[in-house]
Every structure is written in structure tokens, then in C-alpha cells.
Amino acid sequence: MSPTPAAAVSVATTAPTVLGAPECLWPAGAALGEGLLWSPREQALYWVDILARRLYRWHGADGARQQWTFDEEISALAERACGPGLLVTLRRGFALFDPGTASAPTYLHQPEPDQPGNRFNDGQCDAQGRFWGGTMDFACAAPTGALYRFDPDGSCSRHEHGFAVTNGPTWSADGRTMYFNDTVRGCVFAYDFDPVHGSLSNRREWLRMASGDGVPDGMTTDAAGRLWIAHWGGACVSCHDPVSAAELCRIALPVSQVTNCAFGGDDFCTLFITSARTGLDADRLAAEPLAGGLFAVRLDSPGRAASRFGG
């Protein structure tokens, strides 16, 4: 990988230690696993299969599994600060869903009525409780995707556009840099982030993945500010210094299409990882029997809890 300079953020040059090999917790055979969210109040992990339109929950104490099926694609999740259930992105926009009642999700906003070929993909909340979600071309070809900010008061604003596939975002430890992936171009962008106004500026190329190393998919930040990036087509998750983008370590997976990563567990030292089997031919599926599975690996240092949606 060839990093490019970025503006100064928190420095974390020490490489973390990976404590053993990844374990497959759930060989779900997901077409497109994504949407990882650890719930501290439930001590459970939520994740999704976007293309199968399913939401999964894995309980940390006993490994119990639950799932819900939707009428359209579900892609990203956040717990709510002011009510039960989850804020989710469905194919067309932002909605509320309560796994406790399992009633139909309620749409809050659909920002792209003029883009029927798009769907929502990845997303996360910033520390102020605003949800940032990206759209993409369902065929992963046309640059019709954009990045939206959905606020707790129900307002929605577009901040970036021109992407075929969007992934992320995540933030630096001090909350003043946002990272966002242009997956098709193999590039991670960094932006100056104004946490008060929720605005972006000074976009620059922070990391471009080398040929043969896959492309950047979902990502997260640990408590030290290091970035962890899933490699679609690269069979790994890599860890990077937030300033230089230098690679500090990588975790190899027995699947090629690694889609997302998030920290959780009671001490937040477990990195959960999703994967996908969509697009793999019979030979590749035979070589990757765990493709589409949910994995976990232990580290010597913690991540941090996902921010809750403020509404």
C-alpha cells in the first residue's frame, strides 16, 4: 500500500498484537455480510446480509442466534440514544426498526427518489449522534452514490457525491478527521471534520491500496485512533496509523471478500469481521467454504463503542 500524507490527528504508531487466529462464529453463508454493530446494553452483535435482506443478532454470552427478514435490503445500523430499537438504512433511506417488537420498519427519510438504481450501503454515527450513510449504484458501476448526514431532528443533507460504491465512514480519535472509502477506485479519503457543525472540508487521498491487495470496504477506529480496514478481494483486515497511513499489522482471513469490521465484547478487545460469497464461482466457493461467515479475533488493545443515534 502507498500512503499519502494527511493532516495531523492523534498519533498511534505502536502496532497492536493479534492474539490467535480468527474464529468463525457463524458460518451463515451470507451473500453480502455487512453492518456490524456491537450493542453494549444487550451484549450482543448485530450484522446484516444486505442482499438476502436479513438482520442477524449473535449473543455474546451463549452464542444464541436470531434473525429477521425484510422486504428490501438492509445495510447499516445504529442504536438509539432516546428510544428502543435501531436506526437502520434500508434500500431507499433511513428508518427505525425495533427487534424487540419485530414490527415493520418505519421510514423516516428517503433522500434519493430520483435514483432508483441506487441503494444505501455502509454508515455510522459521529460522536454527536448524527448518522452518516452512503449510497451506491446497485450494479457497482455508475458514479451515482453520495454521502448523507441524517440528524436527530429528521433533517438530511448531502455532503459528497460521485461514487460508484461507498464505504465507511469512521473518525480519528479526536473526532476532527473523517475517513471515507471510494471502494471502486481503491481509495480512502480523509476530510477535516467540524464536529460542531457536522461539515467536511479539505478532502485528500489518505491511502490507495496496492494492486492485488483488494479494495477498501468497511472500517472502524480503535481506542488508540488506529484505523482497521476490511479488504474486499484481499482476504484480510489491515491496521493503519491515523497520520501516516502506514500499515501496522494485518489479519489474514480464510475468505477473500472481507466486508467490514467492528470492535465489541465486554472489554472491546474482540474485532468482529464480516464477509461475502456473492460473485464467487463454484471453484472459489469450494476453496472458501466459510465465505459469508462472521468471524472474531482477539487483540491486546481495545476498540471503542459505536456512537448512538441521537434521536
Buried (B, 14 or more C-beta within 10 A) or exposed (E): BEBBEBBEBBEBEEBBEBEEEBEBBBEBBBBBBBBBBBBBEBEBBBBBBBBBBBBBBBBBEEEEEEBBEBEEBBBBBBBBBEEEBBBBBBBBBBBBBBBEEEEEBEEBBBBBEEBEEBBBBBBBBBEBBBBBBBBBBBEEEBBBBBBBBBBBEEEBEEBBBEBBBBBBBBBBBEBBBBBBBBBBBBBBBBBBBEBEEBEBEEEEBBBBBEEEBBBBBBBBBBBBBBBBBBBBBBBBBBBBBBBBBBBBBBBEBBBBBBBBBBBBBEEBBBBBBBBBBBEBEEEBEEEBBBBBBBBBBBBEBBBBBBBBBBB
